[in-house]
Amino acid sequence: MKAGNIVKIRTKRYFDRQPLWIIVGKVLDFSENWVKIDGKGIGFFHAKADPVDIDKETRVLLLPRENIAHIRILPDDYDITDIKVERVGFRYYLKIKGADDASLGEVAEKT
């Protein structure tokens, strides 16, 4: 990863049923302790009818590396102003033109 990369970052979850928090954006800077990114957050809330909530505007975020579960580098031309999400079965995916879609998370079937 380097400054200028477009990335999808999934944060760690520390307790059962904790909402997923995913950030998609452009890396501005990073160190061994943190990542500075200009992007949008995607909240994934299991209890809602539509569990995916995408920020309307981009913002600058500082993410501690210890809170990052994983980072996926996206294509350089990925448009963070037009994030598209698709549900396939119980899983949600970030649509990525010209590459494999990125998994966001899974929801359990309602009973």
Secondary structure, DSSP 8 states (H G I E B T S, - for coil): --TT-EEEEEE---STT--EEEEEEEEEEE-SSEEEEEEEEEEE-TTSSS-EEE-SS-EEEEEEGGGEEEEEEE-TT--TTS--EEEETTEEEE--TTS--EEEEE-----
